[in-house]
Amino acid sequence: MIRLRLKTSIVYILSIAFILALMKFTNIVKYNLPYTMVKSYFVYVNEMNRYEQLVFDKKGGAFSNVEHPNEEDELYVIIIGESNNREHMGLYGYYRQTNPLLKKISTELVLYKDVISPHANTISSLSKVLTLGNYEMPEMKFKGLIFQLFNKAEFETYWLSNQEPIGTHETGITKLTKSADKRFFVNSKSNRKKSPFDDMIFTPLAKILQEKANKKFIIIQLLGSHVDYANRYPPDYNKFTETPLTDFKNKTAYTQINAYDNSILYTDFIISQVIEKVKNTKIKSYVLYFSDHGEDVYKASNKAFHAEDYKSKYMYEIPFLLWRSEKFINNTNNLVFDINRKYMTDDLIYSIADLSNIKFDEFVAKKSLFNNKFEYRKRIILDSLNYDTFF
């Protein structure tokens, strides 16, 4: 009996040792849920600590000899949408008029046709969009933030968000924004629930525009088309109720597509209002709108969602449009606005610097969408997938 127990114990020990060895020397460890969860937690904690160290110095970051020669008043605004697939925008040829207000000023807009996000989720995407990190050098996201660059250029910097400041989806992004001079959060509810509509940003935006600073850089983060879509717009914007065009013939698909299109219609109003408010300042200014990532709304499958590992182009294709004031247009003859350039937003910090006439030693002209030295680079998603050849 003792020998049997001893043999059984030895078998158990050897079995565990074999499994551990197998996990260590093969890729099977990547599919072990407890291991993955523990590893993800420690990776997350480490990243949060590194971000805290980075944002501690608001004028830090890997930006040397920052120069901004302009002496006139300036106002530069970036609007980051949420889960907006450009194929549902009337401006991009969608069969529904989801952009009636922007269409009225379409001659004032530069509408880029082929821009994608680096990821299909908010945190992964914005951790590159707002930093020096990109596909080739992801670790650079811990080396410099867009707010630090503008702080060094003597701008007053602002972060204005209608997404929850604390939560599983936004904690990482909230860390990145601590280097802004001032931050405004108008939403304290879960992004999945009935949250405040995006027009809540108008009150703090009005206060910012009235401040005395003559150089302002503002980033606005919308709730946009975040699930659940029907919670993203007031009743007045429940315009699309008829059966939509789709290959998936079921009531759920019809309901979600309609709600998604209504959320795009409401975002059209928000963007138009921001442009109008900036335009009324009558100073040198621009408003740039793009989405953090796209959304597959009953296109590649019978559901509406975004997921990092799901190979759907709709989760990466995003709108990218630019409005410029007359004073801006008259004083930026050195920039190039080629709407057909293929671009991925993980290099956005260089484009924004160029657009804002901010110079620094580490600037790379070929990474700027608006530079005459711009060079197309492979747009790699999901670690190794070439977007342009795969799709």
C-alpha positions as CSV (number, residue, x, y, z in Angstrom):
1,M,0.0,0.0,0.0
2,I,2.8,2.4,0.9
3,R,4.6,1.5,-2.3
4,L,1.5,2.2,-4.3
5,R,1.1,5.6,-2.7
6,L,4.8,6.3,-3.3
7,K,4.5,5.3,-7.0
8,T,1.3,7.4,-7.3
9,S,3.1,10.5,-5.8
10,I,6.0,10.0,-8.1
11,V,3.7,9.8,-11.1
12,Y,1.9,13.0,-10.1
13,I,5.3,14.8,-9.5
14,L,6.6,13.7,-12.9
15,S,3.4,14.6,-14.6
16,I,3.5,18.1,-13.2
17,A,7.2,18.5,-14.1
18,F,6.4,17.3,-17.6
19,I,3.6,19.8,-18.0
20,L,5.7,22.7,-16.7
21,A,8.5,21.8,-19.0
22,L,6.2,21.5,-21.9
23,M,4.7,24.9,-21.1
24,K,8.2,26.4,-20.7
25,F,9.8,25.1,-23.9
26,T,6.7,25.3,-26.2
27,N,4.2,27.9,-27.1
28,I,1.4,26.1,-25.2
29,V,2.1,28.4,-22.2
30,K,0.5,31.3,-24.2
31,Y,-2.8,29.4,-24.2
32,N,-2.8,28.7,-20.5
33,L,-5.5,30.9,-19.0
34,P,-4.2,31.2,-15.4
35,Y,-0.7,31.9,-16.7
36,T,-2.0,34.5,-19.2
37,M,-4.1,36.3,-16.6
38,V,-1.2,36.5,-14.1
39,K,1.2,37.6,-16.8
40,S,-1.2,40.2,-18.1
41,Y,-1.7,41.6,-14.6
42,F,2.0,42.1,-14.0
43,V,2.5,43.6,-17.5
44,Y,-0.3,46.0,-16.8
45,V,1.1,47.0,-13.4
46,N,4.6,47.5,-14.9
47,E,3.2,49.7,-17.7
48,M,1.2,51.9,-15.3
49,N,4.3,52.4,-13.1
50,R,6.3,53.4,-16.2
51,Y,3.6,55.8,-17.3
52,E,3.6,57.4,-13.8
53,Q,7.3,58.0,-14.0
54,L,7.0,59.5,-17.5
55,V,4.1,61.9,-16.8
56,F,5.7,63.2,-13.6
57,D,7.6,65.8,-15.6
58,K,5.1,67.7,-17.7
59,K,7.9,69.1,-19.8
60,G,9.9,65.9,-20.0
61,G,10.0,63.3,-22.8
62,A,12.5,62.6,-25.5
63,F,12.1,66.0,-27.2
64,S,15.3,68.0,-27.6
65,N,15.6,71.7,-28.5
66,V,11.9,72.2,-29.1
67,E,11.1,75.3,-31.1
68,H,7.9,77.0,-32.0
69,P,8.5,80.2,-33.9
70,N,5.0,81.5,-34.3
71,E,4.1,84.6,-32.4
72,E,0.4,84.9,-33.3
73,D,-2.5,83.4,-31.3
74,E,-3.1,79.8,-32.1
75,L,-5.7,77.2,-31.2
76,Y,-5.3,73.6,-32.2
77,V,-7.9,71.0,-31.4
78,I,-7.9,67.2,-31.9
79,I,-11.1,65.2,-31.5
80,I,-10.7,61.5,-30.9
81,G,-13.8,59.5,-31.8
82,E,-14.8,56.1,-30.5
83,S,-15.4,53.0,-32.6
84,N,-16.2,55.0,-35.8
85,N,-15.9,53.0,-39.0
86,R,-15.6,55.5,-41.9
87,E,-17.8,53.3,-44.1
88,H,-20.8,54.4,-42.1
89,M,-20.1,58.1,-42.8
90,G,-22.0,59.9,-45.6
91,L,-18.8,61.9,-46.2
92,Y,-17.1,58.6,-47.3
93,G,-19.9,57.6,-49.6
94,Y,-22.2,55.7,-47.2
95,Y,-25.8,55.4,-48.7
96,R,-27.3,57.1,-45.6
97,Q,-26.8,60.8,-44.9
98,T,-25.0,60.3,-41.6
99,N,-23.0,63.5,-42.0
100,P,-25.4,66.2,-43.1
101,L,-23.7,69.0,-41.2
102,L,-20.2,68.2,-42.2
103,K,-21.3,67.8,-45.7
104,K,-22.4,71.5,-45.7
105,I,-18.8,72.5,-45.0
106,S,-17.2,69.7,-47.0
107,T,-15.3,72.3,-49.1
108,E,-13.5,73.4,-45.9
109,L,-12.4,69.9,-45.0
110,V,-9.5,67.8,-46.0
111,L,-10.9,64.2,-46.1
112,Y,-8.3,61.5,-46.0
113,K,-9.4,58.3,-47.8
114,D,-7.0,55.6,-46.4
115,V,-6.1,56.0,-42.8
116,I,-6.2,53.1,-40.3
117,S,-5.6,52.6,-36.6
118,P,-2.8,50.5,-35.3
119,H,-5.1,48.4,-33.1
120,A,-8.7,47.5,-32.7
121,N,-9.1,48.7,-29.1
122,T,-8.8,52.0,-27.4
123,I,-5.9,51.5,-24.9
124,S,-3.6,49.8,-27.4
125,S,-4.4,52.3,-30.1
126,L,-4.1,55.5,-28.1
127,S,-1.0,54.4,-26.2
128,K,0.7,54.8,-29.6
129,V,-1.3,57.7,-31.0
130,L,-0.6,59.9,-28.0
131,T,3.1,58.9,-27.6
132,L,6.3,58.3,-29.5
133,G,5.6,54.6,-29.6
134,N,4.8,52.9,-32.9
135,Y,4.8,49.4,-34.5
136,E,8.6,49.4,-35.1
137,M,9.5,50.9,-31.6
138,P,6.6,50.1,-29.2
139,E,8.8,50.8,-26.2
140,M,9.0,54.5,-27.2
141,K,5.6,55.0,-25.8
142,F,7.4,55.3,-22.4
143,K,9.7,58.0,-23.8
144,G,7.5,60.9,-24.7
145,L,3.9,62.1,-24.8
146,I,2.2,64.5,-27.1
147,F,1.3,66.8,-24.2
148,Q,4.9,67.0,-23.1
149,L,5.9,68.1,-26.6
150,F,3.3,70.9,-26.6
151,N,4.2,71.9,-23.1
152,K,7.8,72.4,-24.1
153,A,6.5,74.5,-27.1
154,E,4.9,76.8,-24.5
155,F,1.3,75.8,-25.3
156,E,-1.4,75.6,-22.6
157,T,-2.6,71.9,-22.9
158,Y,-6.0,70.4,-22.2
159,W,-7.5,67.0,-22.1
160,L,-11.3,67.0,-22.3
161,S,-13.0,63.6,-22.1
162,N,-16.5,62.1,-22.1
163,Q,-15.2,58.7,-21.2
164,E,-15.0,57.4,-17.6
165,P,-11.7,58.4,-16.0
166,I,-11.5,55.3,-13.8
167,G,-12.2,51.8,-15.1
168,T,-10.9,48.8,-17.0
169,H,-11.1,50.5,-20.3
170,E,-9.7,54.0,-19.6
171,T,-7.2,53.8,-16.7
172,G,-4.2,53.5,-19.0
173,I,-5.2,56.4,-21.2
174,T,-6.0,58.5,-18.1
175,K,-2.4,58.0,-17.0
176,L,-1.1,59.3,-20.3
177,T,-3.1,62.5,-20.0
178,K,-1.7,63.5,-16.6
179,S,0.9,65.5,-18.4
180,A,-1.7,67.9,-19.7
181,D,-1.9,71.3,-17.9
182,K,-5.6,70.9,-17.3
183,R,-8.0,67.9,-17.5
184,F,-11.8,67.8,-17.7
185,F,-13.9,64.6,-17.3
186,V,-17.6,65.0,-17.8
187,N,-18.5,61.3,-17.4
188,S,-18.3,59.3,-14.2
189,K,-20.5,56.4,-15.4
190,S,-19.6,53.1,-17.0
191,N,-19.1,53.5,-20.8
192,R,-21.4,50.5,-21.3
193,K,-24.4,52.2,-19.7
194,K,-26.5,55.2,-20.3
195,S,-23.8,57.8,-20.0
196,P,-23.8,61.6,-20.6
197,F,-24.1,62.5,-24.3
198,D,-21.0,64.0,-26.0
199,D,-22.6,67.5,-25.9
200,M,-21.5,67.6,-22.3
201,I,-18.1,68.7,-23.6
202,F,-19.4,72.0,-24.8
203,T,-19.5,73.7,-21.4
204,P,-15.8,73.1,-20.4
205,L,-14.8,73.7,-24.0
206,A,-16.4,77.2,-23.9
207,K,-14.5,77.9,-20.7
208,I,-11.2,76.8,-22.3
209,L,-11.7,78.9,-25.3
210,Q,-12.3,82.0,-23.1
211,E,-9.1,81.5,-21.2
212,K,-6.4,84.2,-21.8
213,A,-3.6,81.8,-23.0
214,N,-2.8,82.8,-26.6
215,K,-1.6,79.3,-27.5
216,K,-3.9,76.4,-26.8
217,F,-3.7,72.7,-27.6
218,I,-6.8,70.7,-26.8
219,I,-7.6,67.0,-27.2
220,I,-11.2,66.0,-26.9
221,Q,-12.1,62.3,-26.4
222,L,-15.7,61.4,-27.3
223,L,-17.8,58.5,-26.3
224,G,-18.9,58.5,-29.9
225,S,-20.2,55.0,-31.0
226,H,-19.1,53.1,-28.0
227,V,-21.4,50.1,-27.3
228,D,-24.2,50.1,-26.5
229,Y,-24.9,52.3,-29.6
230,A,-28.4,53.2,-28.7
231,N,-27.1,54.9,-25.5
232,R,-24.9,57.3,-27.4
233,Y,-27.5,59.8,-28.8
234,P,-30.6,61.7,-27.6
235,P,-34.1,60.8,-28.9
236,D,-34.0,63.6,-31.5
237,Y,-31.3,61.7,-33.3
238,N,-33.2,58.4,-33.7
239,K,-33.6,59.1,-37.4
240,F,-32.7,55.8,-39.0
241,T,-35.4,53.3,-38.2
242,E,-36.1,51.6,-41.6
243,T,-34.6,48.3,-42.6
244,P,-30.9,48.9,-43.4
245,L,-28.9,47.4,-46.2
246,T,-27.1,44.3,-44.8
247,D,-26.4,40.7,-45.7
248,F,-27.6,39.6,-42.3
249,K,-31.4,39.5,-42.3
250,N,-32.5,39.5,-38.7
251,K,-34.1,42.0,-36.3
252,T,-31.0,42.3,-34.0
253,A,-28.8,43.2,-37.0
254,Y,-31.4,45.8,-38.2
255,T,-31.7,47.3,-34.7
256,Q,-27.9,47.6,-34.1
257,I,-27.1,48.9,-37.5
258,N,-29.7,51.6,-37.1
259,A,-28.5,52.6,-33.7
260,Y,-24.9,52.7,-34.9
261,D,-25.8,55.0,-37.8
262,N,-27.7,57.2,-35.4
263,S,-24.7,57.5,-33.2
264,I,-22.6,58.5,-36.3
265,L,-25.3,61.1,-37.1
266,Y,-25.0,62.5,-33.6
267,T,-21.2,62.6,-33.8
268,D,-21.6,64.6,-37.0
269,F,-23.3,67.3,-34.9
270,I,-20.6,67.2,-32.2
271,I,-17.8,67.6,-34.7
272,S,-19.6,70.4,-36.5
273,Q,-20.2,72.3,-33.3
274,V,-16.6,72.1,-32.2
275,I,-15.5,73.4,-35.6
276,E,-18.0,76.2,-35.4
277,K,-16.8,77.2,-32.0
278,V,-13.2,77.2,-33.0
279,K,-13.9,79.1,-36.2
280,N,-15.6,81.8,-34.2
281,T,-12.4,82.6,-32.4
282,K,-11.1,84.0,-35.7
283,I,-7.5,83.0,-34.9
284,K,-5.0,80.6,-36.5
285,S,-6.5,77.2,-35.8
286,Y,-7.3,73.7,-37.0
287,V,-9.6,70.9,-35.9
288,L,-8.5,67.3,-36.6
289,Y,-11.0,64.4,-36.2
290,F,-10.2,60.7,-36.3
291,S,-11.4,57.6,-34.4
292,D,-9.3,55.5,-32.0
293,H,-10.3,52.4,-34.0
294,G,-13.1,51.2,-36.2
295,E,-16.0,48.8,-35.7
296,D,-17.4,45.8,-37.5
297,V,-21.1,46.3,-37.7
298,Y,-22.6,43.2,-39.4
299,K,-20.0,43.3,-42.1
300,A,-17.7,40.3,-41.8
301,S,-20.0,38.4,-39.4
302,N,-23.4,38.3,-37.8
303,K,-22.6,40.7,-35.0
304,A,-21.4,44.2,-34.1
305,F,-18.1,44.5,-32.2
306,H,-14.4,45.1,-32.3
307,A,-11.7,42.7,-31.1
308,E,-8.0,42.9,-31.4
309,D,-7.4,39.4,-32.9
310,Y,-10.4,39.3,-35.2
311,K,-9.2,39.9,-38.8
312,S,-11.7,42.4,-40.0
313,K,-10.6,45.5,-41.9
314,Y,-13.6,47.4,-40.6
315,M,-12.1,47.4,-37.1
316,Y,-9.1,49.4,-38.4
317,E,-10.5,51.7,-41.1
318,I,-11.2,55.0,-39.5
319,P,-12.2,58.5,-40.6
320,F,-9.5,61.2,-40.7
321,L,-10.6,64.7,-41.5
322,L,-9.0,68.1,-41.0
323,W,-10.6,71.6,-40.9
324,R,-8.3,74.7,-41.1
325,S,-9.0,78.4,-40.5
326,E,-8.2,80.9,-43.2
327,K,-5.3,82.3,-41.1
328,F,-3.9,78.8,-40.9
329,I,-4.2,78.1,-44.6
330,N,-2.6,81.4,-45.5
331,N,0.4,80.7,-43.2
332,T,1.3,77.1,-43.9
333,N,2.4,76.9,-47.5
334,N,5.1,74.4,-46.7
335,L,2.7,71.6,-45.7
336,V,1.3,68.9,-48.1
337,F,-2.4,67.7,-47.9
338,D,-2.5,64.6,-50.1
339,I,-5.8,62.8,-49.3
340,N,-4.7,59.6,-51.0
341,R,-1.7,58.9,-48.8
342,K,-1.8,55.6,-46.9
343,Y,-1.3,56.2,-43.2
344,M,-1.5,54.5,-39.8
345,T,-2.0,56.7,-36.8
346,D,0.8,55.2,-34.6
347,D,3.0,57.9,-36.1
348,L,0.6,60.7,-35.4
349,I,2.8,62.7,-33.0
350,Y,5.1,63.6,-35.9
351,S,2.2,64.7,-38.1
352,I,0.7,66.8,-35.3
353,A,4.1,68.4,-34.6
354,D,4.5,69.3,-38.3
355,L,0.9,70.6,-38.6
356,S,1.5,72.8,-35.6
357,N,4.9,74.0,-36.7
358,I,6.7,72.5,-33.7
359,K,10.3,71.5,-34.4
360,F,12.6,69.2,-32.3
361,D,15.8,67.3,-32.9
362,E,14.1,63.9,-32.9
363,F,11.5,64.8,-35.5
364,V,11.3,62.4,-38.5
365,A,9.9,64.1,-41.6
366,K,9.1,60.9,-43.4
367,K,6.7,60.0,-40.6
368,S,4.6,63.1,-41.0
369,L,1.5,62.8,-43.2
370,F,1.7,66.5,-44.0
371,N,5.4,66.6,-45.0
372,N,6.7,66.6,-48.5
373,K,9.3,64.0,-47.4
374,F,6.6,61.6,-46.2
375,E,7.3,58.0,-47.0
376,Y,4.8,55.1,-47.1
377,R,5.6,52.4,-44.7
378,K,4.1,48.9,-44.3
379,R,1.1,49.1,-42.1
380,I,1.5,46.1,-39.8
381,I,-1.4,45.1,-37.5
382,L,-1.7,42.1,-35.2
383,D,2.1,41.9,-34.8
384,S,2.9,40.7,-38.3
385,L,-0.1,41.1,-40.6
386,N,0.5,43.6,-43.5
387,Y,-2.9,45.4,-43.7
388,D,-2.4,46.5,-47.3
389,T,-1.6,43.0,-48.7
390,F,-4.0,41.0,-46.5
391,F,-7.1,43.1,-47.3
